[in-house]
């Protein structure tokens, strides 16, 4: 009990000394010596706690800003993709429109490719036009670059046999005015392989770089549609006729809109 009274008295004296109500120099020095480290520790702890709180607030703010930036970045990516798609479509449609303006004599029906590479049918595409639109077999299907193929079957939609198909045969002519040699274009049904122009007379004037167009002799599609460009010529096996390898004007794997 007496020890407790002594401790209380000492605490009271220390409090008075701290508040300056009593003048005990020795006691003041003792109090300062005791309290200063404690006060320093308290200030250090308080400062560290305040600094930690600020850091936590900064981290929270940065995380929120980071999430916002991620959302904005995703929106920008979507916008860029949409813009690139719009630009590509605009380029394709512009080329088709230019073609339409250059051939006012042709009756053109726009269509979209809606199917390709179906099972064993690797040499056809499906377009979204058909019997209700007046389509018929062997009608030519074209882009602004040239002929894509011929209508093979007509349903509510239509199946188009690509010019690269080995089943496709199209009457062809050399465009050059001082040649006008006539033959038949056949596909090879092989990727990255040129078309073949057959049944050319052995003496036919056909040169590398000559443009090949449809002859129109079948009556089922118009003359003058661009087929491709001669890569090279060679005599056929018997040596009686001339053959020519022709690079197609249209990459059918990239076709999306046609006439």
C-alpha positions in Angstrom: 0.0 0.0 0.0 2.8 2.4 0.9 4.6 1.5 -2.4 1.5 2.5 -4.3 1.3 5.8 -2.4 4.9 6.5 -3.2 4.3 5.8 -7.0 1.2 8.0 -7.0 3.2 10.8 -5.3 6.0 10.5 -7.8 3.6 10.6 -10.7 1.9 13.6 -9.3 5.3 15.4 -8.9 6.3 14.5 -12.4 3.0 15.8 -13.7 3.5 19.1 -11.8 7.0 19.3 -13.0 6.0 18.8 -16.6 3.3 21.4 -16.3 5.7 23.8 -14.7 3.8 24.3 -11.5 6.6 23.3 -9.3 10.3 24.1 -9.6 12.3 21.1 -8.8 15.3 21.3 -11.2 16.6 17.9 -10.3 13.2 16.4 -10.6 12.6 18.3 -13.9 15.8 16.9 -15.4 14.7 13.4 -14.3 11.3 13.8 -15.8 12.7 15.2 -19.0 15.2 12.3 -19.2 12.4 9.8 -18.7 9.7 11.5 -20.8 11.8 12.6 -23.8 12.5 9.1 -25.2 8.9 8.1 -24.6 7.7 11.3 -26.3 10.2 10.7 -29.2 8.9 7.1 -29.6 5.3 8.3 -29.6 6.1 11.0 -32.2 8.0 8.5 -34.3 5.1 6.0 -34.1 2.6 8.7 -34.9 4.6 9.9 -37.9 5.0 6.4 -39.1 1.3 5.7 -38.8 0.5 8.9 -40.6 3.0 8.0 -43.4 1.6 4.5 -43.6 -1.9 5.9 -43.9 -0.9 8.3 -46.7 0.9 5.4 -48.5 -2.2 3.2 -48.2 -4.4 6.1 -49.5 -1.9 6.6 -52.4 -1.9 2.9 -53.2 -5.7 2.8 -53.2 -5.8 5.9 -55.5 -3.3 4.3 -57.8 -5.2 1.1 -58.0 -8.4 3.0 -58.9 -6.6 5.0 -61.5 -5.0 1.8 -62.9 -8.4 0.2 -63.2 -9.7 3.2 -65.0 -6.8 3.3 -67.4 -7.3 -0.4 -68.1 -11.0 0.3 -69.0 -10.0 3.2 -71.2 -7.3 1.2 -72.9 -9.8 -1.6 -73.6 -12.3 0.9 -75.0 -9.5 2.4 -77.2 -8.6 -1.1 -78.5 -12.2 -1.8 -79.4 -12.5 1.6 -81.1 -9.3 0.9 -83.1 -10.5 -2.5 -84.2 -13.9 -1.0 -85.2 -12.1 1.8 -87.1 -9.8 -0.6 -88.9 -12.8 -2.8 -89.9 -14.7 0.2 -91.1 -11.7 1.4 -93.1 -11.1 -2.0 -94.7 -14.8 -2.3 -95.7 -14.8 1.2 -97.0 -11.8 0.4 -99.3 -13.4 -2.7 -100.6 -16.8 -1.0 -101.3 -15.1 2.0 -102.9 -13.3 -0.4 -105.3 -16.6 -2.1 -106.1 -18.3 1.3 -106.7 -15.6 2.4 -109.0 -16.0 -0.8 -111.0 -19.7 -0.3 -111.2 -19.2 3.3 -112.5 -16.8 2.0 -115.2 -19.1 -0.6 -116.6 -22.6 1.0 -116.8 -23.6 -1.5 -119.5 -23.4 -4.4 -117.0 -26.3 -5.2 -114.8 -24.7 -5.7 -111.4 -26.2 -7.2 -108.2 -24.2 -6.7 -105.0 -23.8 -9.8 -102.7 -21.8 -10.9 -99.7 -19.8 -14.0 -99.3 -21.4 -15.9 -96.4 -19.7 -19.3 -96.5 -16.5 -21.0 -97.8 -14.3 -24.1 -97.3 -17.2 -26.4 -96.5 -16.0 -30.0 -96.1 -14.8 -31.3 -99.4 -15.9 -28.2 -101.3 -12.7 -26.2 -101.0 -13.2 -24.6 -104.4 -16.6 -22.8 -103.8 -18.0 -19.9 -101.9 -21.6 -19.2 -100.9 -23.1 -15.8 -101.5 -26.3 -14.3 -100.0 -28.2 -14.0 -103.3 -30.1 -16.7 -105.1 -33.1 -17.7 -107.0 -35.3 -14.9 -105.7 -32.8 -12.4 -107.1 -32.8 -13.8 -110.6 -29.5 -15.6 -110.4 -28.8 -18.4 -112.9 -26.1 -21.0 -113.5 -22.8 -19.8 -115.1 -23.4 -16.1 -114.3 -20.1 -14.4 -113.6 -19.2 -13.3 -110.1 -16.7 -10.4 -110.0 -15.0 -7.9 -107.8 -13.3 -4.6 -108.8 -10.2 -6.5 -109.6 -11.6 -9.2 -111.9 -13.6 -12.4 -112.1 -14.0 -14.6 -109.0 -15.8 -17.5 -110.5 -19.1 -18.7 -112.0 -22.5 -19.4 -110.3 -22.7 -23.2 -110.1 -25.9 -23.9 -108.2 -28.8 -21.6 -107.3 -30.9 -21.9 -104.2 -32.2 -19.2 -101.8 -28.5 -18.5 -101.7 -26.0 -19.4 -104.5 -22.9 -21.6 -104.8 -20.1 -20.0 -106.7 -17.4 -22.2 -108.3 -14.1 -20.3 -108.0 -12.1 -19.7 -111.1 -9.2 -21.6 -109.4 -11.3 -24.8 -109.4 -10.2 -27.6 -111.8 -13.9 -27.9 -112.7 -14.0 -24.3 -113.9 -13.6 -23.7 -117.6 -13.9 -20.1 -119.0 -13.3 -18.9 -122.6 -10.4 -16.4 -122.5 -8.6 -13.9 -124.7 -5.4 -12.0 -124.6 -6.2 -8.3 -124.2 -3.3 -7.0 -126.2 -4.6 -5.4 -129.4 -1.9 -7.0 -131.7 -2.5 -10.5 -130.3 -6.2 -11.2 -129.2 -5.2 -14.9 -129.0 -8.1 -17.1 -127.7 -8.0 -20.1 -125.4 -9.6 -21.7 -122.4 -8.8 -20.9 -118.8 -8.8 -23.8 -116.3 -8.1 -23.8 -112.6 -5.8 -26.3 -110.8 -7.6 -26.6 -107.4 -4.2 -26.1 -105.7 -3.3 -23.3 -103.4 -0.9 -20.7 -104.8 -0.9 -22.3 -108.2 -1.5 -20.3 -111.4 -4.4 -20.8 -113.7 -3.7 -22.5 -117.0 -4.7 -21.1 -120.4 -5.1 -24.1 -122.8 -5.9 -24.6 -126.4 -3.8 -21.7 -127.7 -2.5 -22.2 -131.2 1.2 -23.0 -131.3 2.0 -19.8 -133.1 -0.2 -17.6 -130.8 1.4 -14.3 -129.8 1.3 -14.6 -126.0 3.9 -12.9 -123.8 4.7 -12.7 -120.1 2.7 -9.9 -118.6 -0.2 -10.1 -121.1 -3.6 -9.4 -119.4 -6.1 -12.2 -120.0 -9.8 -11.4 -120.1 -13.0 -13.4 -120.7 -13.9 -13.9 -124.4 -17.6 -14.0 -123.9 -18.1 -16.8 -126.4 -20.2 -18.9 -124.1 -22.9 -16.2 -124.0 -23.5 -16.9 -120.3 -21.2 -14.1 -119.0 -19.8 -10.9 -120.6 -16.6 -10.5 -122.5 -13.8 -8.3 -121.1 -13.8 -9.4 -117.4 -10.2 -9.5 -116.2 -9.0 -13.0 -115.4 -5.3 -12.5 -114.7 -1.8 -11.9 -116.1 0.4 -14.3 -118.0 3.3 -15.6 -116.0 5.0 -17.8 -118.6 4.2 -19.9 -121.7 5.2 -23.4 -122.8 4.3 -25.8 -125.6 1.9 -28.6 -124.6 3.1 -32.2 -124.5 2.5 -33.0 -128.2 3.9 -29.7 -129.3 0.9 -28.8 -131.4 -0.6 -26.2 -129.0 0.7 -23.6 -126.6 -0.1 -23.3 -122.8 0.2 -20.3 -120.6 0.4 -20.0 -116.8 -1.8 -17.2 -115.6 -1.8 -15.5 -112.2 -5.4 -14.8 -111.2 -6.3 -11.1 -110.7 -8.4 -11.9 -107.6 -7.3 -13.6 -104.4 -10.4 -15.6 -103.8 -9.4 -16.3 -100.2 -9.8 -12.6 -99.3 -13.1 -11.9 -101.2 -15.9 -10.6 -99.0 -18.2 -8.6 -101.3 -18.9 -9.3 -105.0 -21.1 -8.4 -107.9 
